[in-house]
Amino acid sequence: MSNLNIAIKVPMGKKIAFGIGMLANQMFPAVLGIFIVVLVQDLGFPGWMWGVLSLVPRLFDAITDPIMGFISDNTKSKWGRRRQYVFIGAIIMAISFIMMWQLYEVSGLDYNFMYFLLWSFAFYLGLTIFSVPYVAMGYEMSNDFHERTNIMAVAQFIGQWAWIIAPWFWVIMYDQGWFESADEAVRELAIWVGLVCMIFAMVPAIFIKDKSTLNENYESITSKNILSSLHKIFIVNFGEAFKIKPFRKLCVATFLVFNAFNTVASFTFFIILYYLFDGVTGDDGAWIWPTLFGCVGATITSFIVIPIVAYMAKQMGKKRAFLLSQGISIIGYVLLWFLFIPGKPYMFLFALPFFSFGIGSLFTLMMSMTADVIDLDELNTGERREGVFGAIYWWMVKFGFGIAGGLSGLILSVIGFKSGALTQPEETMTWLRFSFSGLPILGTLIAMYVMRDYDLSEEKASEVTALLKNKKNN
């Protein structure tokens, strides 16, 4: 089903409805990244457990995504191909997220580890059922080169509020005026987060209408056919997708930037607590600074970075906007090495406008460029496969996210980080800071090299659109 018959300009209300779904899509991982500190800091999980919990469920998620892409692309229903899955996935995500955090120290380390791991599988299954069709919705909304960037800019602007709000949970969790302990806090907060995000996630399913696909000539999605199609899903589709050079570059660059960032993102809490202050026994005001790091950075991203990046993409093209944005982010990571100053925590705030360009620009541009690639694939194959390409792209993100989580745990173990300790050795903190700045810089530089000759420009994308229109008319 081609999107060539859809109006080029998308009403703002429809963009906002899609963006509210993005808020749920980002709020769950944002809060997960905040809450997970409790496992190490308060429930005594060692680094290797952190690594396993971060890696294994996400590898499962990476396997189910392409299957869900196939299912979504081939669904025949009166509601279209996507909406029902978005709705069902929202419910599964919410229930499993709430259950995942019902942890009690008295249950014991081994029990809590297995309990959290098993509910993580349920959560990531729900995330797959929701996110793959949801992302495909965004790719289908317009066939215009710049309107696609506008759609993703609105969605990312709304989604970034997850990263503005989530860091404040650190303050709530560790303020005994709210809760006696952080593990008690996450048990209750998870209920509110789950229910509110469930409602947000349902918004695209309710308000973004789609035509019936009951009479479309799609493949059967019976369990027997899905099993028999696994070769096509994982071998043929992946092979065809990665034969498209621009798509291959988008996946690799995203993998490098996003997952280098995520490997070290959770280290912010520990650097601020143990390096800028005197550890757990230090100044009670320490708890506000991890919150400000995340909140201020996300606010800058929403109100400054995303509008600037959208403007840059229109003026200089999406590739040049990506390269310039990532170059600015490298300046931010360098500044953070120098501006993490004990006794002067406010200094790191001056690095955040630069730092925020990295992740702030990434998905605004990459999701827009992926939509361009889907047109190219339709020209080559005659198939419209938003679900498949969205699943493969996010497979790369999630697979790398799992690896990033595993690396986080490995780094903490190798550098001698002691879970729940009052203070950390000076050498440990030096290596933690070096990892925090060094790994994202390395990943970003390699990503910029990969994208240097990305060639799906506005002119080429317009040519593809014109050829598709001619093909349809003939």
Secondary structure, 3 states (H helix, E strand, C coil): CCCCCCCCCCCHHHHHHHHHHHHHHHHHHHHHHHHHHHHHHCCCCCHHHHHHHHHHHHHHHHHHHHHHHHHHHCCCCCCCCCHHHHHHHHHHHHHHHHHHCCCCHHHCHHHHHHHHHHHHHHHHHHHHHHHHHHHHHHHHCCCCHHHHHHHHHHHHHHHCHHHHHCCHHHHHHHCCCCCCCHHHHHHHHHHHHHHHHHHHHHHHHHHCCCCCCCCCCCCCCCHHHHHHCHHHHHHHHHHHHHHCHHHHHHHHHHHHHHHHHHHHHCHHHHHHHHHHCCHHHCCHHHHHHHHHHHHHHHHHHHHHHHHHHHHHHHHHCHHHHHHHHHHHHHHHHHHHHHHCCCCCHHHHHHHHHHHCHHHHHHHHHHHHHHHHHHHHHHHHHCCCCHHHHHHHHHHHHHHHHHHHHHHHHHHHHHCCCCCCCCCCCHHHHHHHHHHHHHHHHHHHHHHHHHHHHCCCCHHHHHHHHHHHHHHHHC
